[in-house]
Amino acid sequence: MTRRLLRLRSGIKWKLRKLPRETKDKHLAERCQIVLLAAKRSSQRAIAESVGCHQSRVSRVLKRFREEGMCWFSHNWTTGIKGIK
């Protein structure tokens, strides 16, 4: 299986680092951590072990991030409010 590189611009990295500190949503914080670790070229297995989730979750998060980018993080799933730009 080949690894797909995930490259993040510095502004995106900054938002992904800042976002978990500004929210109480642990799932959002987990998604940020997964994407940041993938950008450091960690394997999905290593990311799953580090974050404490299943490898299939890591795969789904990365797939969704590649498809939708930061727009995916901008939706508050509990209230339905869009916020991050």
ABEGO torsion letter per residue (X at the ends): XBBBBBBBBAAAAAAAAAAAAABABAAAAAAAAAAAAAAAGBBAAAAAAAAGBBAAAAAAAAAAAAAAEAAAAABBAAAGBBABX
